[in-house]
Amino acid sequence: MKSGVFTHREESMLISDLRPDDAPTIEQAAALLVAGFRRHWPHAWPNHATALAEVHAALEPDKVCRIAHDPTGTLLGWIAGNPQYAGHVWELHPLVVRPEHQGHGIGRALVRDLEAQVSARGGITIMLGSDDEDQMTSLGGIDLYSDVFTHLTTIRNLRGHPYDFYQKCGFVIVGVIPDANGPGKPDILMAKRVSQ
């Protein structure tokens, strides 16, 4: 699929497909998953082997796997999507940006690029789940079943949960799965229409 050159706050970067034969970048992508999720979700990809399996899964046929790298070839971040609902809906999973480059527009550029990729494939909606396992939002650590809709409409970000980032990218909260990761550890469901 098409590549593009984008400018983020620090420098130019290129967004392109991650190729299944690009072993060095695949290794970088796996290392980035471990590093990028270490702080808040260390069990997501606890080691290089689990992260490498995730990268290879993202490279399966009919999926989208895009990388952002600087002019020297250093991987800055990557994003993947896989089709659901006969290709009408795509799941964004995962998105990771090198920790020292977060907050500089790389994640947003990758999300915009995935939106274009999905739209070009006839997709209508992108969805994602954003877990709250450490009480980073007002939905964590409580029994959501008592009044799911009120809790959703009054959600607050307590400690830098990424749902704010996705809202800034145009995603809306469409639901929650209470106890998805254990009691009081919900998965916040978000979606965005990318084509009519």
C-alpha positions in Angstrom: 0.0 0.0 0.0 1.0 3.6 -0.5 3.7 5.2 1.7 3.7 8.8 2.8 6.1 11.3 4.3 4.7 13.2 7.3 6.2 15.8 9.5 5.7 15.6 13.2 7.0 18.1 15.8 10.6 16.8 15.7 11.4 15.7 12.2 10.1 14.1 9.0 9.0 10.5 9.2 7.9 8.0 6.7 4.8 5.7 7.2 4.8 2.6 5.1 3.8 -1.1 5.3 5.9 -3.4 7.5 7.1 -6.1 5.1 7.1 -9.7 6.3 10.6 -10.1 4.9 12.0 -7.1 6.9 13.4 -9.1 9.8 15.4 -6.2 11.5 12.3 -3.9 11.6 10.1 -6.8 12.8 12.6 -7.2 15.7 12.4 -3.5 16.4 8.6 -3.6 16.4 8.6 -6.4 18.9 11.0 -4.6 21.2 8.9 -1.5 20.9 5.8 -3.4 22.0 7.5 -4.6 25.2 9.0 -1.1 25.9 5.9 0.8 25.0 3.5 -1.2 27.2 5.9 -1.9 30.1 4.7 1.0 32.3 1.0 0.5 32.4 0.4 -2.9 30.8 3.5 -5.0 31.4 1.6 -8.3 31.1 0.3 -7.4 27.6 3.7 -8.4 26.0 5.9 -9.4 28.9 8.8 -10.5 26.8 10.3 -10.4 23.3 8.8 -13.8 22.2 5.2 -12.8 23.0 5.7 -9.4 21.2 7.3 -11.1 18.2 4.3 -13.4 17.9 2.0 -10.3 18.0 4.0 -8.6 15.2 3.8 -11.8 13.0 0.1 -12.0 13.7 -0.3 -8.4 12.5 1.5 -9.4 9.2 -1.0 -12.1 8.3 -2.8 -11.7 4.9 -5.8 -9.3 4.8 -4.5 -7.3 7.8 -2.9 -3.9 7.8 0.5 -3.3 9.6 2.0 0.1 9.2 5.2 1.6 10.6 6.5 5.1 11.2 10.3 5.6 11.0 12.6 8.5 10.8 15.0 9.2 7.8 17.7 7.0 9.4 15.3 4.0 9.5 14.7 4.0 13.3 11.3 2.7 14.1 9.2 5.4 15.9 6.0 3.5 16.1 3.6 1.1 14.5 -0.1 0.3 14.2 -2.1 -2.7 13.0 -5.6 -3.4 12.0 -7.6 -6.5 11.3 -11.0 -6.9 9.6 -14.1 -7.8 11.5 -17.8 -8.0 10.4 -17.0 -9.0 6.8 -14.6 -6.0 6.5 -17.1 -3.3 7.5 -15.4 -2.9 10.8 -11.7 -3.0 11.5 -10.1 -3.5 14.9 -7.2 -1.2 15.7 -4.7 -3.4 17.6 -2.1 -2.5 18.6 -0.8 1.0 18.4 2.6 1.8 20.0 4.9 4.8 19.8 8.5 4.8 21.2 8.1 6.2 24.7 10.5 9.1 24.2 8.6 10.2 21.1 5.1 10.1 22.5 3.2 13.4 22.4 4.8 14.5 19.2 2.1 13.6 16.7 3.4 10.2 15.6 0.5 8.2 17.1 -2.0 10.6 15.5 -0.3 10.2 12.1 -0.4 6.4 12.4 -4.1 6.5 13.3 -4.9 8.8 10.3 -2.9 6.5 8.1 -4.8 3.4 9.3 -8.1 5.2 8.7 -7.0 5.8 5.1 -5.9 2.2 4.7 -9.2 0.9 6.1 -11.3 3.3 4.0 -9.5 2.2 0.8 -10.4 -1.4 1.6 -14.1 -0.5 2.0 -14.1 -0.4 5.8 -16.6 1.8 7.4 -15.6 1.8 11.1 -12.5 1.3 13.2 -13.0 0.0 16.7 -10.7 -0.6 19.6 -10.6 -1.7 23.2 -8.7 0.3 25.7 -8.3 -1.6 29.0 -8.3 0.0 32.4 -6.6 -2.6 34.6 -5.0 -0.1 37.0 -7.8 2.3 37.9 -6.6 4.9 35.5 -10.2 6.0 34.9 -13.3 6.4 37.0 -14.5 3.1 35.5 -11.7 1.1 37.1 -12.0 -0.6 40.5 -15.8 -0.4 40.7 -18.8 -2.6 39.9 -20.0 -1.1 36.6 -23.0 -3.3 36.5 -24.8 -1.1 39.1 -25.4 1.5 36.4 -23.2 1.0 33.3 -24.6 3.9 31.3 -24.2 6.5 34.1 -20.6 5.4 34.7 -19.9 5.7 31.0 -21.4 9.2 30.6 -19.5 10.5 33.6 -16.1 8.8 32.8 -13.1 10.7 34.1 -9.4 10.2 33.2 -7.6 9.9 36.5 -4.0 9.0 35.4 -3.3 9.5 31.8 -5.4 6.7 30.3 -5.1 6.6 26.5 -8.9 6.9 25.8 -8.3 10.7 25.8 -5.8 10.3 23.0 -8.3 8.3 20.9 -11.0 10.9 21.6 -8.7 13.6 20.2 -8.4 11.4 17.1 -12.2 11.4 16.7 -13.1 8.1 18.4 -16.1 8.0 20.7 -16.7 5.6 23.6 -19.4 3.2 22.4 -19.4 0.8 25.4 -17.6 -1.0 28.1 -17.0 -4.6 29.0 -17.1 -4.7 32.8 -14.6 -7.1 34.4 -13.0 -7.9 31.1 -9.6 -8.4 32.7 -10.9 -9.4 36.1 -13.1 -7.8 38.7 -13.1 -4.0 38.4 -10.9 -4.1 35.3 -13.0 -3.1 32.3 -12.3 -2.7 28.6 -13.4 0.6 27.2 -14.8 0.2 23.7 -14.3 3.0 21.2 -15.1 3.5 17.5 -14.9 5.9 14.7 -16.6 6.0 11.3 -13.9 6.4 8.5 -16.1 6.2 5.4 -19.8 6.6 4.5 
